[in-house]
C-alpha cells in the first residue's frame, strides 16, 4: 500500500467535510481513492508530540492537518486495516472533522456508536494498546510490539508466512519470560495474542494464533498473569483486556482465579478475584468440589461465588451444607440458596428457618422473604410461632411484611392485636404494625385505629405515628 497516498486522501477528505460548500461529487471522489488505497494493505498513524508517524516512519510534509485533527480529539493511534469499507472510512473522517468530544467518556461513546470493524481509533499509544496496559519495561515491550504488529492485516500468502514467523518469535519470548518469572512482559504477550486472535481476518492466521494461546494456557503461565490482575482495576480497559486473556485460557484460567481467591490475604485482592470469577462464571465444577474443603473460609467463599453466579446445578451440594459445623458457612449457603430458583433450594431454605444458630435463622428469614411466592407465608408463619429469639422474631415479622400476601397480612394482624392469654412484648406488636404498613400501606389503617386505645402506651404511640404516615 502507498501509505503516504492514504494519508493524503484521508487528510483531503477530512478537510472537505470541514469546509462548508464542498461539492458532494468531490467528497465521493476522495472517498473512492481512500477506499482504493485501503484495499492494498493496513496503515497505522501514530501521533507523537508534533510528529505524525506512518507505520513507525515520519510522515512527509502535508500531513500536519491530519495530525492536528488527531490532536484535537486526543487521538494517539489511528489504524485502518486492509479492506476497510468506504462507510467505515467516511465515519472515521467525519469523526475527525467534528468538534471534539467534551470528555473521555463522551469520546468512547461516540467511537463505540460507529461500530467500526476494520478501523481502530484510540487515545493510547501503540505500545500501550498492543501490550497489557501495564508498565512493561520498554526494552521488553518493544520486541513484543513489533511482532504483534506483524500479525495485523495478514491476508496475503506472503503476509501469512510473516505472521507465522512472528508467532514463533512471540512464543519464544513468552517461554523466556515465563522461565525468568517475568509476569509483566509475559502478560503483554498473552494479552496481545488474544487481541490479535479476535481481530485476525485470515482464518489460517486466527487458527495459528489460537494454537499458540492454547500452548501458553498452562498453570505456570496463568499464575504469573493472574497475579497481576489486582494491579489493573484502576484502568477499566486494561482490566478488561487482562481478564479476557485469562478467560481465553479456558478452565486453567478459571482454576487459577479460584486458587488466587482462596490464597489471598488482603480483602482488596479477594474482592478482585471474586468479581472476576463471577464475571466469567469460571470454574463452577471446581467451586462445587470446594464445598467439601476442610477449611471453613474456602467453603464459605465457594458458596458465595456459586450464589452470585446463580449456579442452579450446585443446589444439592449447597443444601448439604445445612449440617456444616461452622455457622458462617451455613450463613453463606443460605445466601447462595436464596439466589437459586429450584425446588431443592427452597426446601433447604425452609429447613434453615429452624437452624440451631439464631444468626443463621435470621439470615434464612431474610433470604426466604425475598421470594414473593405466596407459598412462602406458611413456612414463615410456622417459624414465627416456634421462634424464641427476639431478633429472629422481628426479622420474621419484617419478612411477612415484605411478602405482603393475604396469608402474611392475616398473620401480622393477629400478631399486632392483644394476645389474651399469651401477652406479647410491645416491641413484637410494634414490629407487626410496622410490617403491616409495609404490606398494606393505607390499607393497614383499620388495624392501626383498633389499637389507638391499647393498654400499652408504647403500642398506642406507635399506632398514632403510623396512622399519620
Secondary structure, DSSP 8 states (H G I E B T S, - for coil): --HHHHHHHHHHHHHHHHSTT--HHHHHHHHHHHHHHHTT--EEEEEETTEEEETTEE--TT-HHHHHHHHHTT--EEEE-TT--HHHHHHHHHHHHS---SSHHHHHHHHHHH--SSEEEESS-HHHHHS-SS---HHHHHHHHHHHHHTTT--SHHHHHHHHHHHHHHHHHHHHHHHTT-HHHHHHHHHHHHHHHHH--SHHHHHHHHHHHHHH-SHHHHHHHHHTGGGGTT-HHHHHHHHHHHHHTTHHHHHHHHHHHHH--SHHHHHHHHHHHHHHT--HHHHHHHTT-SSHHHHHHHHHHHHHTT-GGGHHHHHGGGG-S-HHHHHHHHHHHTT--SHHHHHHHHHHTT-SSHHHHHHHHHHHHT---TTHHHHHHHHHHH---HHHHHHHHHHHHHH--HHHHHHHHHHHS--TTS---HHHHHHHHHHHHHHHGGGGHHHHHHTTT-SSHHHHHHHHHHHH-
